Amino acid sequence: DRLDQLGWTGPRLLHGEEDACWPLIAHAARRGLDTRIGLEDTLIRPDGSPATGNADLVRLARQVSDRAATPGPRAPGLSGG
């Protein structure tokens, strides 16, 4: 919001690490911001199980992002695919 107030029009990348990773991916999708994911960000899937690799994380991030960007009621929390 602060960048909007300042009139920033440049690119924005929102991502988190560890526990913040999955909620921030969903938030980025809702805000229309770019995001990223990889083993350097988290080793854990949204359901708490270990990720099997970067491809696994990317697939799950896409699911989280798609769900967050879709209007309508959502179940609370995140779940793995």
Contact map, one row per residue, 1 for C-alpha under 8 A:
111110000000000000000000000000000000000000000000000000000000000000000000000000000
111111000000000000000000000000000000000000000000000000000000000000000000000000000
111111110000000000000000000000000000000000000000000000000000000000000000000000000
111111111000000000000000000000000000000000000000000000000000000000000000000000000
111111110000000000000000000000000000000000000000000000000000000000000000000000000
011111110000000000000000000000000000000000000000000000000000000000000000000000000
001111111000000000000000000000000000000000000000000000000000000000000000000000000
001111111100000000000000000000000000000000000000000000000000000000000000000000000
000100111110000000000000000000000000000000000000000000000000000000000000000000000
000000011111000000000000000000000000000000000000000000000000000000000000000000000
000000001111100000000000000000000000000000000000000000000000000000000000000000000
000000000111110000000000000000001100000000000000000000000000000000000000000000000
000000000011111000000000000000001111000000000000000000000000000000000000000000000
000000000001111100000001100100001111000000000000000000000000000000000000000000000
000000000000111110001001100100000011100000000000000000000000000000000000000000000
000000000000011111111101100000000000000010000000000000000000000000000000000000000
000000000000001111111000000000000000000111000000000000000000000000000000000000000
000000000000000111111000000000000000000011110000000000000000000000000000000000000
000000000000000111111100000000000000000001000000000000000000000000000000000000000
000000000000000111111111000000000000000000000000000000000000000000000000000000000
000000000000001111111111100000000000100011000000000000000000000000000000000000000
000000000000000100111111110000000000000000000100000000000000100100000000000001000
000000000000000000011111111000000000000000000000000000000000000000000000000001000
000000000000011100011111111100000000000000000000000000000000000000000000000000000
000000000000011100001111111110000011000000000000000000000000100110000000000000000
000000000000000000000111111111000000000000000000000000000000000110111000000000000
000000000000000000000011111111100000000000000000000000000000000000010000000000000
000000000000011000000001111111111110000000000000000000000000000010000000000000000
000000000000000000000000111111111100000000000000000000000000000011011000000000000
000000000000000000000000011111111000000000000000000000000000000010011000000000000
000000000000000000000000001111111000000000000000000000000000000000000000000000000
000000000000000000000000000111111100000000000000000000000000000000000000000000000
000000000001110000000000000111111110000000000000000000000000000000000000000000000
000000000001110000000000000110011111000000000000000000000000000000000000000000000
000000000000111000000000100100001111100000000000000000000000000000000000000000000
000000000000111000000000100000000111110000000000000000000000000000000000000000000
000000000000001000001000000000000011111111000000000001001100100000000000000000000
000000000000000000000000000000000001111111000000000011001100000000000000000000000
000000000000000000000000000000000000111111100000000011001000000000000000000000000
000000000000000010000000000000000000111111100000000000000000000000000000000000000
000000000000000111001000000000000000111111100000000000000000000000000000000000000
000000000000000011101000000000000000111111111000000000000000000000000000000000000
000000000000000001000000000000000000001111111000011000000000000000000000000000000
000000000000000001000000000000000000000001111111111000000000000000000000000000000
000000000000000000000000000000000000000001111111111000001001000000000000000000010
000000000000000000000100000000000000000000011111100000000001000000000000000001110
000000000000000000000000000000000000000000011111100000000000000000000000000001110
000000000000000000000000000000000000000000011111110000000000000000000000000000000
000000000000000000000000000000000000000000011111111000000000000000000000000000000
000000000000000000000000000000000000000000111001111100000000000000000000000000000
000000000000000000000000000000000000000000111000111111011000000000000000000000000
000000000000000000000000000000000000000000000000011111111000000000000000000000000
000000000000000000000000000000000000011000000000001111111000000000000000000000000
000000000000000000000000000000000000111000000000001111111100000000000000000000000
000000000000000000000000000000000000000000000000000111111110000000000000000000000
000000000000000000000000000000000000000000000000001111111111000000000000000000000
000000000000000000000000000000000000111000001000001111111111100000000000000000000
000000000000000000000000000000000000110000000000000001111111110000000000000000000
000000000000000000000000000000000000000000000000000000111111111000000000000000000
000000000000000000000000000000000000000000001100000000011111111100000000000000011
000000000000000000000100100000000000100000000000000000001111111110000000000000000
000000000000000000000000000000000000000000000000000000000111111111000000000000000
000000000000000000000000000000000000000000000000000000000011111111100000000000001
000000000000000000000100110000000000000000000000000000000001111111110000000001000
000000000000000000000000110111000000000000000000000000000000111111111000000000000
000000000000000000000000000010000000000000000000000000000000011111111100000000000
000000000000000000000000010000000000000000000000000000000000001111111100010000000
000000000000000000000000011011000000000000000000000000000000000111111110000000000
000000000000000000000000010011000000000000000000000000000000000011111110000000000
000000000000000000000000000000000000000000000000000000000000000001111111000000000
000000000000000000000000000000000000000000000000000000000000000000011111100000000
000000000000000000000000000000000000000000000000000000000000000000000111110000000
000000000000000000000000000000000000000000000000000000000000000000000011111000000
000000000000000000000000000000000000000000000000000000000000000000100001111100000
000000000000000000000000000000000000000000000000000000000000000000000000111110000
000000000000000000000000000000000000000000000000000000000000000000000000011111000
000000000000000000000000000000000000000000000000000000000000000000000000001111100
000000000000000000000110000000000000000000000110000000000000000100000000000111110
000000000000000000000000000000000000000000000110000000000000000000000000000011111
000000000000000000000000000000000000000000001110000000000001000000000000000001111
000000000000000000000000000000000000000000000000000000000001001000000000000000111
